[in-house]
Amino acid sequence: MFGRRRKRKEDVEPLDVASDELAENAENAEDADAADSEPDAVAERVSLPPAPRPDGPWDVSEVREPGEGRVDLGGLFVPGVEGMELRVEVAGDAIVAATVVLRDSAVQLQAFAAPKKEGIWAEVRDEIATGITQQGGVVDEVEGPLGWELRAQVPVQLPDGKNGVQVVRFVGVDGPRWFLRGVISGQGAVQPETGSLLEAIFRDTVVVRGEGPMAPRDPIVLKLPEDAQMVPDGVQQEEAQGSRFAGGADRLQRGPEISEVR
């Protein structure tokens, strides 16, 4: 799982508008405009507050009955869909991600703590992108149904030892003191127009950040449902190196699989 980068904004120092310095400021502004037009000008992203989420994903404080029609994983309430499989993934002894598999597509869900007044999805996209491009992959940043997302072609090694490419979509939403990342794979990534059900699952997910102190970017730990039917699976998941939000830093291992949750 993986990512790439997009445009950045130049940090602008406030101008001194005292009357005796207007001429000097005008000259400085012209110089700055000339510098901005140079191809080597460095762009920077600006951290912004989380955007409104009128269609979700939801904070637990925004939903009256989070367990209604959803699977309780502690830090996440994941919508149940007929015929789906739900796989939890572990890092060490902690469950940190859940993957919903639906026919020939899947979406991995992972929530992280975030600063109170700043969204981190813009930064995360850059970090994921760097990891993929360093591997020789290709990433496009586009505005999709869930907002800005990354559509990536990630180099992978196929079971027969040959080199191949995996197509993946990275989506993300900033919430109140949390960030929810989704990784869409399979047909929903190869043909994004077929991924509407996976997008609906992402939108209707409820995040439980908790009130305890957490460092920004720490994963929100999940738990197994009480009535889960477990199917052992020891397959090691192949992840991209780079940003922890791409999954590569922790080398998540696929854990127990919950079949036919709904």
C-alpha positions in Angstrom: 0.0 0.0 0.0 1.4 3.3 -1.0 1.2 7.1 -2.5 2.5 10.6 -4.4 2.6 14.4 -4.2 0.7 17.5 -5.3 1.0 21.3 -5.5 2.3 23.3 -2.6 1.8 26.9 -1.5 4.6 29.5 -0.8 4.8 30.8 2.7 4.2 34.6 2.5 5.5 37.0 5.1 3.1 39.8 6.2 3.8 43.1 4.5 4.6 46.3 6.5 2.2 48.9 5.2 3.5 51.9 7.0 3.1 55.0 4.8 6.8 55.8 4.6 7.7 52.3 3.3 5.1 51.9 0.6 7.6 52.4 -2.2 10.0 49.9 -0.8 7.2 47.4 -0.3 6.1 47.8 -3.9 9.7 47.0 -5.1 9.9 44.0 -2.7 6.6 42.7 -4.0 7.8 42.9 -7.6 11.0 41.0 -6.6 8.9 38.4 -4.9 6.7 38.0 -8.0 9.7 37.5 -10.1 11.1 34.9 -7.7 7.8 33.0 -7.7 7.9 32.8 -11.5 11.3 31.0 -11.4 11.1 27.3 -12.0 13.2 26.5 -8.9 10.9 28.3 -6.5 10.1 25.9 -3.6 6.4 25.3 -2.7 5.1 24.4 0.7 1.8 23.0 1.8 -0.2 24.9 4.3 -1.7 23.1 7.3 -5.4 23.8 7.4 -8.2 22.9 9.9 -10.1 19.7 9.1 -12.7 20.3 6.4 -16.4 19.8 7.1 -17.6 16.2 6.7 -21.3 16.4 5.8 -21.3 12.9 4.4 -18.9 11.2 6.8 -16.7 9.5 8.0 -18.2 10.2 11.4 -16.9 10.9 14.8 -18.6 8.8 17.5 -20.0 12.0 19.0 -21.9 12.6 15.8 -23.8 9.3 15.6 -26.6 8.3 17.9 -26.3 4.5 17.4 -22.8 3.7 16.1 -23.3 0.0 16.4 -26.5 0.0 14.3 -25.5 -1.9 11.1 -21.8 -1.7 11.9 -19.2 -4.0 13.3 -17.7 -2.9 16.6 -13.9 -2.9 16.4 -13.4 -0.6 19.3 -11.6 2.3 17.6 -13.7 1.9 14.5 -17.3 0.9 13.7 -17.2 -0.5 10.2 -20.4 -0.8 8.2 -21.6 -4.3 7.5 -22.4 -5.2 3.9 -23.9 -8.5 2.7 -21.3 -11.0 1.5 -18.3 -9.1 2.8 -15.3 -10.5 4.6 -13.6 -8.4 7.4 -9.9 -9.0 8.0 -8.0 -7.4 10.9 -4.3 -6.6 10.6 -1.7 -6.5 13.3 1.5 -4.7 14.1 3.2 -6.5 17.0 0.5 -7.4 19.4 -1.9 -4.6 18.5 -4.7 -4.7 15.9 -4.3 -1.5 13.9 -6.2 -1.9 10.7 -9.3 -3.6 9.2 -9.8 -4.6 5.6 -13.3 -5.1 4.1 -13.2 -7.5 1.1 -16.1 -7.4 -1.2 -16.1 -9.6 -4.3 -13.1 -8.5 -6.3 -12.3 -5.3 -4.4 -11.1 -4.3 -0.9 -10.7 -1.3 1.3 -8.3 -1.1 4.2 -9.3 1.2 7.0 -6.9 2.7 9.5 -7.4 5.5 12.0 -4.7 7.7 13.5 -4.6 10.4 16.2 -4.2 13.9 14.8 -3.6 17.5 16.1 -6.7 19.2 17.5 -6.8 22.1 15.0 -4.9 20.8 12.0 -5.6 18.3 9.3 -2.8 16.0 8.2 -4.1 14.4 5.0 -2.2 16.9 2.8 1.1 16.0 4.5 0.3 12.3 4.5 -0.3 12.4 0.7 3.2 13.8 0.2 4.8 11.2 2.5 3.1 8.3 0.8 4.0 9.8 -2.6 7.6 10.0 -1.8 7.7 6.4 -0.7 6.2 5.2 -4.0 8.2 7.3 -6.3 11.4 6.2 -4.6 10.4 2.6 -5.5 9.9 3.6 -9.1 6.1 3.7 -8.9 3.8 6.3 -10.5 1.2 8.4 -8.5 -1.4 10.8 -9.6 -3.2 13.2 -7.3 -6.8 13.7 -8.3 -10.0 15.0 -6.8 -12.3 12.0 -6.5 -15.7 11.2 -4.8 -14.0 11.4 -1.4 -12.0 14.5 -2.0 -8.3 14.6 -2.9 -6.9 11.1 -3.3 -3.8 9.3 -4.7 -4.1 6.8 -7.5 -0.9 4.8 -7.6 0.8 2.1 -9.6 3.1 0.4 -7.2 5.9 -2.0 -8.2 5.4 -5.5 -6.6 6.9 -8.9 -7.0 4.5 -11.5 -8.3 4.2 -15.0 -6.9 6.2 -16.4 -9.8 9.1 -14.0 -9.0 8.5 -11.6 -11.9 8.0 -7.9 -11.4 4.6 -6.4 -11.7 2.5 -3.4 -10.7 -0.4 -3.1 -8.2 -3.0 -0.4 -8.7 -4.1 1.2 -5.5 -6.2 4.3 -4.4 -5.3 6.2 -1.2 -8.2 8.2 0.3 -8.2 10.1 3.5 -10.3 12.4 5.7 -9.4 14.6 8.7 -11.7 14.5 11.7 -11.7 16.0 15.2 -8.4 14.9 16.6 -8.2 11.9 14.2 -7.4 11.0 10.6 -9.0 8.1 8.7 -7.0 6.6 5.8 -8.5 4.2 3.3 -6.6 2.0 0.8 -8.7 0.7 -2.1 -7.4 -2.2 -4.1 -8.6 -4.6 -6.7 -11.3 -3.7 -9.2 -12.3 -0.7 -7.2 -8.8 0.8 -7.8 -8.3 -0.4 -11.4 -11.7 1.0 -12.4 -12.5 3.7 -9.8 -16.0 4.1 -11.2 -16.8 0.6 -9.8 -15.7 1.5 -6.3 -18.9 3.3 -5.1 -19.8 0.6 -2.5 -16.3 0.7 -1.0 -16.5 4.5 -0.9 -19.8 4.3 0.9 -18.3 1.9 3.5 -15.4 4.4 4.0 -17.9 7.3 4.4 -20.1 5.5 6.9 -17.3 4.4 9.1 -17.4 5.8 12.7 -14.1 6.7 14.4 -13.7 6.4 18.2 -10.6 8.5 19.1 -11.1 8.3 22.9 -10.3 11.0 25.4 -6.9 9.8 26.5 -3.7 11.5 25.4 -2.2 10.3 22.2 0.7 11.6 20.1 -0.3 12.9 16.7 -0.1 10.1 14.1 -0.2 7.2 16.6 -2.6 4.5 15.3 -5.9 4.1 17.0 -5.9 0.5 18.3 -8.7 -1.8 17.4 -10.2 -4.9 19.0 -11.9 -8.1 17.7 -15.7 -8.3 17.8 -17.1 -10.5 20.5 -18.9 -12.8 18.2 -16.3 -13.1 15.5 -15.8 -16.3 13.6 -12.1 -16.6 13.1 -10.4 -18.1 10.1 -6.6 -18.4 10.6 -4.5 -16.7 8.0 -0.7 -16.4 8.2 -0.1 -14.6 4.9 2.4 -11.8 5.2 1.0 -8.6 3.5 3.3 -6.9 1.0 3.5 -3.2 1.7 5.2 -0.2 0.3 8.3 1.3 2.0 8.1 4.9 3.1 5.4 6.6 5.1 3.9 4.8 8.0 0.5 5.8 6.5 1.4 3.6 3.5 1.8 0.6 5.8 5.4 -0.1 5.0 7.1 1.1 8.2 5.3 -1.4 10.4 5.0 -4.2 7.9 1.5 -5.0 8.9 0.8 -8.8 9.0 -2.6 -10.1 8.1 -4.3 -11.5 11.2 -7.5 -13.4 11.8 -10.2 -13.2 9.1 -13.8 -12.7 9.9 -15.9 -14.3 7.2 -19.4 -13.2 6.2 -19.9 -10.7 8.9 -23.2 -9.5 7.4 
